[in-house]
Amino acid sequence: MKILITGTAGFIGYSLTKKLLEINPNIEIVGLDSINDYYDLRLKYGRLAELGFIKSDILYGKKYISSLHNNSSFIQLNLEDKANIDKLFTEEKFDVVCNLAAQAGVRYSIENPYAYIESNIVGFINILEACRHNPINHLVYASSSSVYGMNEKVPFSEEDKVDSPVSLYAASKKSNELMAHAYSNLYKIPTTGLRFFTVYGPWGRPDMAPFLFTKAIVSNEPIKIFNNGNMLRDFTFVDDIVEGIIKTLIHIPAEAIPYKIYNIGNSKPIKLMDFINEIEQALDKEAKKVFMPMQPGDVYQTYADTSQLENDVNFKSNTSIKEGVKSFVDWYVDFHGITK
């Protein structure tokens, strides 16, 4: 089986690629990433190096074989680059596509709206069109818990209305779901969207709360706690997310319209202050806290109803917050060469 994974230099894309290569040497993986500068490029190139791709070797549009895995290759491409995306699909003839590439970040979407249209909308239609003209068995793509907006009913269910996004990022993810449904309906392309809930863990994004909090505590800097800490988040460890994705990849929708949406989260939301406390314990250091009001585009709580995913693919997240935070902090300390 040949799989295209977009967003390979990203947090989840890297973690998925690494795990697949570990558990199944017979899978052929082609990784793709634009390697944009949304956040520290050292992290992106560091992840690629872990997969056997060295920064000095990478040139836009050129495919490289991993120095660590003969069945893995990488190409730097923008999803908006339709000509090269079409060329890649025509040449490679993928069996499965896992589209994890996107312009991420809720607050960043307020400042840079066009980046989201180009990557998340134009880029996604290019993937759909490439799948249409180069038939595949299954397209799995990243959606987000942000589509639930200010939904006050908990836990969030796939059956809930999601037509009131509070950020452009959320709107772009809901748009992806609608676009996928149209292509599943018109062209019978099997598609599955995964609504990720607050993913964290080793090699995580530096714009996310766990990274920001840990960095600030280590550096003796104050941490900004929005809504005075009165927020609940369904923090989900990246290894659990990866396990769920892998099980979903081989579970092809069999409905008349081959289209599915799943929540994928821990289904155990915790208070932001409790999460910070776990970081403090892992670092054995107290945070300097500055309490702030709610930010535009933020939501009070996220809480995943994951019963559909559990019933259909037999997956349920099981990593505790204590275990997950310790794993992340240990990686952070090691990656930055910090002595606790």
N, C-alpha and C positions, 0 to 999 in steps of 0.2 A: 504494500500500500504506500502511495506517495501522498504526503501531506504538505500543503503550503500553510505556514504560520506567519501571519503578518504581525509586526510589532515585536520582532524577536529580540531587539535590543531593549525593549521595555520590561517592566517588572514581571507581569504575568506571562508575557510571551517567552521571555528567557526561562522562567521557572518551568513552564510547560515543555519547552524544547528539551531542557536538561533532563527532566523526568522521563519523557518518552524515549530518549536515547539510552537511558539507564535500564529501562524495563523491556524494551523491544528492539533489539539490534536489526531486525528485519524490516523495520519501518524506514522509508526514505523521507527525510525532512528537508524542505527548502524553506529557509527563513528569509524574511524581507523586513526592511525597516528604512525609514527616511533618515534616521539619526538626526532629528532636528535639535535645536538648542533650547527647547522649552525649559530644561533643567540641566544640571551639571553633566557635561558630556563624559566626564571620567567614569561616571556610573554606567552609562550606556556602553562605552568601549570596554569597561571592566567586565560587564556581563558577556559581551561578545567574546572577549578573551577567554573566559571560562568555557565557552563553547568551541574554542579553537580558531577564532577569527581575530587577527591582529590588526590594529588600527592602521599601521603603515601600509598594509596590503590592500585596504579597502578603497575602491574607486567606484563612483556612481555608475550603475548600470552593468557592472561586471560581476559575474558569478564566481564565487570561491568555494572550494572544497575545504571542510574543516581539517585542521591538522591533528585533531583528536578523534574524529569519527568519519570514516569513509562514506557513510550513508547520510551525511549532513552537509548542506551547502548554504551559502548566504549571498544575498544580493541587496545592495542599497538602492532603493527606489522610493519615489513618492507615490502614494496611491492616486494622486491627481494626474500622474503621468500616464494617460490612457494608452498611448501607443506602446510604451514599454510594458505596461501591465498586460495588454492583449498579446504581445509577443511572448511574454513569459508563459502565459497560460497555453498558448498554441504549442510552444516547444516542450513544455514539461508534462502536459496531460495529467493534471492532478486528479486523485481520487476523492480527496477530502480537502476542504479549505477551512481554516480557523482564523477568522479575521479579528485580531486583537489590536490592530493599529488604529489609533485615533488621537485627535487632539484632546487631551484630558484636562481636568480641572474646572471646578465650578466658578471660582472667583476670577480666574484668568479669562473666562468667556465674556465677562462683563467689559474687560479692557480690550480684548482682541477678538471681536466677533467673527471677523472674516476667516481667521485661522480655523474656526470650527466648521464653517460652511465648506471650505475647500477640502479639508481632510475628512470630516465626518459625513458630509453629504455628497460632494462630488467624488471623493475617494470611494465611498461605499457603492455608489451607482456604477463606478468602474468595475468594482469587484463583482457586482451582480451581473453586469453585462458580459464580463469575461466568463462567468459561470454559465450564463445562458448560451453563449456561442461555443463553449468548450465544456460539454456536459460533465458534471461531477456527481458523486454519490450523496454528498452532504455538505452544506455550508453552515458552520457554527460561528456565531459572531457575538461580540461583546456589546451588551446593553448596559444598563446601570439602574441601581435603586433610586437614582435621582428622578426617574420618570414619575415616581409617586408624588412628587411635589410636596404640598402641605397636607397630604392625606392624614386625617386624624384617626381613622380606623386602623387598629393594629390587631394582629400582625398584617403586613401588607400581603395581599394575595394577587396572583396573576389575573384574577377575575375583576379586580378593582378598576374603576375608571382612572385613566392616566392622561387626561386631556387638559391639565392645568399646570404645566411646568413652571418653575420659578427661576429658571436660568436657561440661557441659550444652549448650554451643554446638555441639559436635560431634554430640551426640545430636539436637539440633533439626534439624541439616542432614541427618542420616541419615533422620530422620522425614520430611522433605520429599521425599526420594527414594522412600520407601515410599508416601507419600500420592499422589505423582505416578503411580507404577506402578498403584495401585488405580484412579485415574481414567482412565488410559490403557486399562486392561483393561476397566473397566465401561462407559465412555462413548466409547472410541476417540478421546480427546483426544491428539493428538501432543505428547509432552513430551520435552524434553532437559535433563538436569541437567549442569552444568559444575562439576567439582571444581577450584576455583582453588588455585594454589600460590603463596603468599607474594608477592602483587602489590605493586609499588612504582613510583614515578615522580612526575612533577610533579602537584601538587594532592593528594598522598597523605595518608592519615589520620595525625593527630598521635599516635595511640596505637601506631603501628607502629614497629618498630626503626629503619628508615632515618631517619624524622623525629626520633625521640627521640635517636638518636646524633648527628645533624647539629646539632640544637638545643643539645645539651650541649657539643659540641666548640666551637661558635661562642661559647657563653656561658662558656667556661672552667670548665665544671662536669664532675664525674666521670660516666662512663657505667657503668651496671650491666650486666655481662656474665654472663649466667646459665650454669650448668653449666660455669663457668670457661672459657667460649668453645668448649667441645668439642661444638658442635652444627653440623649441616649443614642448610642451607636451600636449597630450589629457588627462589631469587629469580627472579621473572618480571616483565619490564617491562610497564607498563600498555598501551603501544601494541600489543604482541604479543597481550595478552589481548583487546583490542578487536578486532583483526583476526580472532582466532579466533571471537569471539562473532558477528561479522558473517557469517562464512562458515557458522556453525552455524545462524543464524536462517533461512537459505534451504534448509538441508538437513533436510527433514522426514522423520522416521523412517517407514520403509515396512514394518516388521515387522507381523506379525499383531496383536501388542500394540505400538502405536506409541510405544515408550519407549526412550530411550537415556541412557547416562551416559558422560561423557568426562572424562578428566583434561585439564587445560589448564595447562601449566607450561613451564619452560625446559628441563627434563630435563637440567640440568647443575648439580647441587647444589654449593655451595661452603661452606667453613668460615666461620662467623660472623666470625672474626678477619680473614679475607681481605676480607670485605665491609667491615668497619670500616676496613681499610687503604685501600680504594678511596675511602672518604669522606675520610679524612685527606689523601690525595693530591689529591683534588678541591678541598679547602679549603686545602691547603698548611699544615696545622696538625695537631699530634699530639693524640690524645685522652688524657684522664686516665682510666685504667681501674680499675674496682673489680670484682673477680671474685666471683660469687655462686653459690650452689648452684642446682640445677634447681628450677623453680617448679612447684607443683601445676597439672596440666592441660597442661603443656608436653610436647613430644615431642623425642626426640634428633635425628631427621632427617626431612626430607621429600624425596622424589625421585619425580618423575612419569614413568611410562611413558606416552608420548603417541602411541604407534604407531597406536592406533585412530582418534584424531582426525586424524592425518596421512593415514591410508589413506582415511577416509570423506569428509573435507572438504578435503583437500590443504592442511593448515595445519601449520606448524612454527615455533616461536619462534626468532628469530635475532638478538635484540639482546644484545650482550655486556654483562657486568657493568660493565666500565669505561665503556662508552658510556652505559648506563642510569643509573649512579650520577652521572656528570657532568651528565646532563640534569636529574636530580632536584636536585642541589646547586645548579646554576645557577638553577633555578626558585626554590628555597628562598631563596637569597641575594637574588634580585630581589624576591620577594614581601615579604620582611621589610626591604628596603632596607639590606642589610648590605654593607659594603665589605670585600672579602677582603684 
